[in-house]
Amino acid sequence: MESVIHILHTAISFTATIGCLLLELAGVIILIYNGIKAFIYYVDRKEETSVHLGEGIAMGLEFLLAGEVLNTVNASQLSDLYLLAGLVLIRGIMTLEIHWELKHEKEEIEKKSTKQ
């Protein structure tokens, strides 16, 4: 019975590790892609450049946050959980801040377009 539990624990740990890496890779790819896209918008002098960049950063951070949450499966000590909780808190606050900023950015763009 103990060997079955060990095998299941190993399988769950491995799956969580692979899932975490895939989510974090997706987050990094999203950040790079949207950074390049925003740079192109900036060069073209598009007004909504910051909105597109902010949306890309928010999406990338959400994938990174999901990876960190999944990584809690592999936490073996309380100090690991503290570190993960800190990372989740920081990334969560950053995501909320970006969403708040995007909301106000969009409102400003709408005001400018209705004035014209």
C-alpha positions in Angstrom: 0.0 0.0 0.0 2.8 2.4 0.8 4.4 1.9 -2.6 1.1 2.7 -4.3 0.9 6.0 -2.3 4.5 6.8 -3.2 3.8 6.2 -6.9 0.7 8.4 -6.8 2.5 11.1 -4.9 5.3 11.0 -7.5 2.8 11.1 -10.4 1.0 14.1 -8.9 4.2 15.9 -8.2 5.5 15.3 -11.7 2.2 16.3 -13.3 2.1 19.5 -11.2 5.7 20.3 -12.1 5.0 19.9 -15.9 1.8 21.9 -15.6 3.5 24.6 -13.7 6.3 24.8 -16.3 3.8 24.9 -19.2 1.7 27.7 -17.6 4.8 29.7 -16.8 6.1 29.2 -20.3 2.8 30.3 -21.7 3.0 33.4 -19.5 6.4 34.3 -20.7 5.5 33.8 -24.4 2.4 36.0 -23.9 4.6 38.7 -22.3 7.2 38.6 -25.1 4.6 38.6 -27.9 2.6 41.5 -26.4 5.8 43.4 -25.7 6.8 43.1 -29.4 3.3 44.0 -30.5 3.2 47.0 -28.3 6.5 48.2 -29.6 5.2 48.0 -33.1 2.1 50.0 -32.1 4.4 52.5 -30.4 6.5 52.9 -33.6 3.2 53.4 -35.6 2.2 56.0 -33.0 -1.1 54.3 -32.2 -2.9 55.9 -29.3 -4.0 52.6 -27.7 -0.5 51.3 -27.3 -0.5 51.3 -23.5 -3.9 49.6 -23.4 -2.6 46.7 -25.6 0.6 46.4 -23.6 -1.4 46.5 -20.3 -3.8 43.8 -21.5 -0.9 41.6 -22.6 0.9 42.1 -19.3 -2.2 41.3 -17.3 -2.8 38.1 -19.3 0.8 37.0 -18.9 0.7 37.6 -15.2 -2.5 35.5 -14.9 -0.7 32.6 -16.5 2.3 33.0 -14.2 0.0 33.3 -11.2 -1.7 30.0 -12.2 1.7 28.4 -12.4 2.5 29.5 -8.9 -0.8 28.3 -7.6 -0.2 24.9 -9.2 3.3 24.9 -7.7 1.8 24.8 -4.2 1.3 21.1 -4.8 5.1 20.6 -4.6 5.6 22.7 -1.5 7.2 20.4 1.0 7.9 22.8 3.8 6.1 25.7 5.4 8.8 28.1 4.2 8.0 27.1 0.6 4.4 27.9 1.1 5.3 31.3 2.6 7.5 32.1 -0.5 4.7 30.9 -2.9 2.1 32.9 -0.9 4.3 36.0 -1.2 4.7 35.5 -5.0 1.0 35.0 -5.4 0.2 38.1 -3.4 2.6 40.3 -5.4 1.5 39.0 -8.8 -2.2 39.3 -7.7 -1.7 42.9 -6.6 0.2 43.7 -9.9 -2.7 42.1 -11.9 -5.3 44.2 -10.0 -3.2 47.4 -10.5 -2.9 46.8 -14.2 -6.6 46.1 -14.6 -7.4 49.3 -12.7 -5.0 51.3 -14.8 -6.4 49.8 -18.0 -9.9 50.8 -17.0 -8.8 54.4 -16.6 -6.7 54.3 -19.8 -9.7 53.1 -21.8 -11.9 55.8 -20.3 -9.4 58.5 -21.3 -9.2 57.2 -24.8 -13.1 57.2 -25.0 -13.2 60.8 -23.7 -10.7 61.9 -26.3 -12.5 60.2 -29.1 -15.9 61.6 -28.1 -14.5 65.2 -28.0 -13.3 64.9 -31.6 
